[in-house]
Amino acid sequence: MKRAVLIVCRGAVDKDIRRKTIEELHLSVSERFEETSVVSVVSDAEVRRKIKSAHGETMDSVKVAMMKLQADGVTHLTVLCPSFVSDESYRTVSRDVTELSGVFTEVRVARPILDTEEDVGLVSRAAENVFKAETGGDALILVADGDEGDEDTDKLVDKLEADLRDRIGRRCYIVTHKGKKKLFFALKDMMDDDITEGRVVVAPFEFMTDDESEEYDDIIDRLIYEGYDVDSIYKGLGEYEDFQRLYLRKMYMEK
């Protein structure tokens, strides 16, 4: 029996972003499973193309990496796709893995960090540890990709926001690019909470940041337009030890 862990991320062209997220997670897994092969890949074909163009690095797709692992004698594979929720990107990776799962004796795919009600408190506690000191009592908006049309995911995000507001304070809001929690509703809630001006801290709520994100920038621009003083913390969750532990926890549950 030969085991391996395949870490699958959307990726980023910026080497510093990859170093602080993918490479750190890779190192954490390697340190905990010394007898296990660990391989990291970038799932987004366009990002892989840009990385090769910018840095001359060739990165394997999920399927190519799996075939190489199988050829190397791996029989038991755990796939870690560090996702916030079960969104389209996560499901695409799961489908790709499933298509080739038959060449291994066993394949397991770790679930996202916000997947069940049990996860709500754990994610909320990690966010409290990371962001409470950063806000200093000011408003906090966490920006996630979300998942369009998935009521179960929307309910989990609602419960997470409620738990965060209990821990950090009522000045905490989650906005999703997809799903129902649009910026419009956060602005309405802020008005209801009598937050009409002052400092607002905005941060991504995904494993890693994009090299560029028009959607994220649009949120910043809208808040500035509304008269707020915006302080953006543009770091992915993978850069924080508290969230690294949550991603590893999901992998442990599949080992």
Buried (B, 14 or more C-beta within 10 A) or exposed (E): EBBBBBBBBBBBBBEEBBEBBBBBBBEBBEEBBEEBBBBBBBBBEEBBEBBEEEEEEEBBBBEEBBBBBBEEEBBBBBBBBBBBBBBEBBEBBBEBBEEBBEBBEEBBBBBBBBBEEEBBEBBBBBBBBBBBEEBEEBBBBBBBBBBBEBEEBBEBBBBBBEBBBEBBBBBBBBBBBBBBBBBEBBBEBBEEBEBEEEBBBBBBBBBBBBEEBEEBEEBBEBBEEBEBEBBBBEBBBBBBEBBBBBBBEBBEEBE
